[in-house]
Amino acid sequence: MKKNVFLLLIVISFISSTAQTITDIPSMEQKAHEGLYSKSMMSNAINNYDIKYHRCEWEVNPAVLYIKGAITTYFKPTVAGFNQLQFDLTDSLTVDSVKYHSTLLTYLQLPGDILQIAFSSVIPVNTLDSVTVYYKGIPPSSGFGSFHQGTHDTTLHTPVIWTLSEPLGAKDWWPCKQELLDKIDSVDIIVTTPQANRVGSNGLLISETQSGLNKIYHWKTRYQIAAYLVAIGVSNYSVYSNYVPLPGGDSLQVLNYVYPEDSIMAQSMTPDIINTIKFYDSLTIVYPFANEKYGHLEFGWGGGMEHQTMSFVGGFSHYLMAHECAHQWFGDRVTCGSWQDIWLNEGFATYFETLTEERYFHSTFVWQLQQRILNITSIPNGSVLCTDTMNVSRIFDGRLSYWKGCYLLHMLRWKLGDSLFFLALKNYLTDPLLAGGYAKTPDLKAHLENTSGQNLTNFFNEWYYNQGYPSYQLFWNQVGNAVNLTVNQTTSDPSLSFYEMPIPVEFKGIGHDTIIVFNHTFSGQTFNATLTFTVDSVKFDPDIHILSANNTVTGIPDVNALINRITIYPNPVKFDITLSIQLKKTDELTFEMFDVAGKLVYSKQEIIPAGSSVKTIPAEHFANGDYIINIKGSEINYSGKIAKQ
Ligand SMILES: [Zn+2]
């Protein structure tokens, strides 16, 4: 799911404070969610069966806010003594009857949006059975619309109905199991609507049949699907297709259902998805629903929603289409296993959208990363882990679930390298326990670790479970070919004192430019490198691999080479006075010694070379007592006291 953040982001970032303003935009999305789910965030239904199949028969007229439906569900009980079944269904809809084979069952609509169906006898565990729920009514009016009825075309005011169930709005318009536990194995979607309309939905269009003044659209999908990804859009859509070549010579249909008034614009913009899908195919696995289709269905929400095989989009910008398309891999094929893990959907879609920027618009890629960092670090705390799944504004927090999640992946790619990172994602997407099902963060971590051989426990503790970000302070100097670097680190949130990362540092001199990666394991760590050119400048993380802010780089003079220093010993002295001299540059020095009466007892001028040297003054024949030694040069004015014994 995505609000049209990017276009707004560009406009706003040139007006004023970028970071503050960007964070306001996802909050618009969150406010819409809050109205939708203030009543009951999580499913209250008992999970005692495995859902196999839905046949969804709906009657809708886009001019009327109303739905009439018959949902046939095939299921297998998973517990002994199974004699009742619960669906999530709003109590705003009226259940007319529940049919079991040819008999009617008793049912209750319980508080908490539960439809409870009682069977007359126990159905044995693992026995395939079915039940049909007949219902009707006005779906609840909600935020940005789990079931929205409105119009498009400012002149003609053409009616439209569309659905957007994520995360928990499916129950607003059909009886289902909407908790993230059990995907539906396959679905038939059969919609009857006045004949001026077309119906877009998941999977393949099987038939389009005239029935009196109505048309019946039959869609079916044979891929596993989460309840919140089942969707319909009904209006006078114009239809056309784009085609994406697939490896092996086949092609993938991209079926576009667009408003007639936007058809010309859409046809000029949707071909952009062809390169995006080819690019995604090359990064991980081939488009996961290739036996059916991909598609765009235009709807009236200012953003997009990744309904499986048919993303609903409010426009056709590259970024919106790239984001929703990426969800087909991350979100639809492998779905977050709890709302705590929402970043597995949104962080990935945001990152893959960002990867298209790197691939196709490289000149703005670093700028894009900088904008993301500005936003993430505009507040010192917050974790990618969603700590409050009862709070929809937290689940869909743009700063944390989308952008910090995106940056977490960018850093994993940096840490593992491109080939291992993308291989790990491929393994994650093809894991039979996850593909077509649900995943949690430890599942992703296990694949990254198994593929790379790296232990990522610290990484996930730092970047996923804990809060905030690091700031780096670098100090460097160069003596001859030796470059010395000290790297300190502070953190923005007290929950964590240190982030262990490989840090890239760029050294530049005339005609030279080198990046060296240091493994930073503690604050105050010093590193040495040999560089055969004079370093003029040092830059921390020039390509912005690491999520950090307020970094500083300070060149410090080398103590040995650059500070004038004179040390006299021993004191008191018996024979020779030793002068240890360090000079920044070669200089002519005057050495004078006076006794306590002010009498000059020793005087000499001598050229002393830059660097360290030692000079002696024979004092064996001086009378015992105190003496003053003065040493003067162009940058030296030293005076010291010494005793002769
Ligand atoms: Zn999204």
Boltz pocket constraint, residues with backbone or C-beta under 6 A from the ligand:
constraints:
  - pocket:
      binder: B
      contacts: [[A, 1], [A, 2], [A, 304], [A, 323], [A, 327], [A, 345], [A, 346], [A, 349]]
      max_distance: 6.0
